[in-house]
């Protein structure tokens, strides 16, 4: 509801479900453009990658799952952080 906010950037990572919940919220409530980056998409399946990798072993929270959910909510996805400014400019 912040009138000064024009766009939103979501930075996420593999593991857990916070970004899946965010996708549901964005789809239902957001009226401003959202761009996202999910870190860890190149992590090998089944490999522990710190705390996020340990959580992903339960089968939920893969980068692909999160990216698909966010895309279905209309979020534009950056494949690397360097793409975020360009995606924001495209929305402006």
Backbone torsions as a table, in degrees:
resi	resn	phi	psi	omega
1	UNK	NA	7.1	-178.7
2	UNK	-77.5	115.1	-178.1
3	UNK	-64.2	-23.4	-179.9
4	UNK	-83.9	-11.8	179.1
5	UNK	-87.5	122.4	-179.4
6	UNK	-100.7	-33.6	-179.0
7	UNK	-145.2	163.1	-178.6
8	UNK	-128.2	138.9	173.6
9	UNK	-113.0	127.1	177.5
10	UNK	-109.6	122.5	176.9
11	UNK	-108.3	119.5	-178.0
12	UNK	-128.5	-176.9	178.9
13	UNK	-149.9	166.8	177.3
14	UNK	-66.5	157.3	178.8
15	UNK	91.7	144.8	178.5
16	UNK	72.7	-170.4	-177.2
17	UNK	-132.3	12.9	-177.5
18	UNK	-57.7	-40.6	-178.8
19	UNK	-71.4	-28.8	175.2
20	UNK	-67.7	-41.6	175.5
21	UNK	-64.1	-39.3	178.2
22	UNK	-62.2	-40.3	179.1
23	UNK	-60.8	-41.4	177.7
24	UNK	-63.2	-43.4	179.1
25	UNK	-63.6	-45.3	-179.3
26	UNK	-59.4	-45.3	-178.9
27	UNK	-62.5	-39.3	-174.8
28	UNK	-86.8	-31.2	-167.8
29	UNK	-126.1	-27.1	-172.3
30	UNK	-76.6	138.1	175.8
31	UNK	-114.9	-7.8	-178.9
32	UNK	-102.5	150.9	179.6
33	UNK	-62.5	143.2	179.0
34	UNK	-125.9	135.1	173.4
35	UNK	-118.6	139.9	-177.6
36	UNK	-133.6	154.6	170.7
37	UNK	-133.2	130.5	177.3
38	UNK	-111.7	112.1	179.4
39	UNK	-75.2	145.5	175.3
40	UNK	97.6	9.0	-177.2
41	UNK	-65.6	-19.7	179.3
42	UNK	-95.1	4.7	179.5
43	UNK	-66.2	130.8	179.1
44	UNK	-63.3	139.2	-180.0
45	UNK	-59.2	136.6	177.8
46	UNK	79.9	-0.1	-179.9
47	UNK	-96.3	133.6	177.2
48	UNK	-73.8	126.4	-180.0
49	UNK	-125.3	66.2	-177.0
50	UNK	73.2	-158.6	-175.3
51	UNK	-65.0	-36.2	-178.4
52	UNK	-68.4	-41.4	179.2
53	UNK	-63.6	-34.6	179.0
54	UNK	-66.4	-36.4	-179.0
55	UNK	-72.1	-35.9	-175.8
56	UNK	-65.1	-20.9	-179.5
57	UNK	-61.3	-21.5	177.2
58	UNK	-73.6	-3.1	176.1
59	UNK	96.3	-4.9	179.1
60	UNK	-117.4	143.5	172.9
61	UNK	99.9	23.3	176.5
62	UNK	-70.3	156.3	177.7
63	UNK	-59.3	-42.7	-177.9
64	UNK	-62.9	-40.4	178.6
65	UNK	-63.8	-44.3	-179.1
66	UNK	-68.1	-42.8	179.4
67	UNK	-62.4	-43.3	179.1
68	UNK	-61.9	-43.3	179.7
69	UNK	-64.2	-43.7	-180.0
70	UNK	-66.1	-42.5	177.6
71	UNK	-60.3	-40.6	-179.8
72	UNK	-66.1	-19.0	176.8
73	UNK	-91.4	3.0	178.4
74	UNK	89.7	10.7	-178.9
75	UNK	-82.2	137.0	174.5
76	UNK	-87.6	133.8	-173.1
77	UNK	-106.6	128.8	172.8
78	UNK	-89.6	132.2	177.5
79	UNK	-78.1	-20.8	173.8
80	UNK	-148.7	157.6	-175.6
81	UNK	-58.3	-28.7	-178.4
82	UNK	-65.3	-19.7	179.6
83	UNK	-80.3	-16.0	-174.4
84	UNK	-57.6	-49.0	-179.4
85	UNK	-58.8	-40.4	179.6
86	UNK	-64.9	-41.1	178.5
87	UNK	-65.1	-37.4	176.4
88	UNK	-65.3	-41.2	179.0
89	UNK	-65.2	-36.4	177.7
90	UNK	-63.0	-32.9	-179.8
91	UNK	-77.5	-25.4	-174.5
92	UNK	-67.8	NA	NA
